[in-house]
Amino acid sequence: MIGDALALELKGQEICFQPGAYIAHAGKVNIGVHWAGLSSWLAGEGLLKLKLSGNGLVFLAHMED
């Protein structure tokens, strides 16, 4: 179930998260894929994570149980 939407401001940082949490972005934000590793896959989180970096706003969905 999807809960709240979060707005994060990137100021030259880089963040990684589950691809299903991405909603949108504004500004000069670069989108890529990051290898999460075997331990992430074994934990049920997948092999890849979405990586965003740069400057701007990123909107993410906060997943609730």
Buried (B, 14 or more C-beta within 10 A) or exposed (E): EEEEEEEBEBEEEEBBBBEEBBEEBEEEBEEEEBEBEEEBEEEEEEEBBBBBBBEBEBBBBEEEE
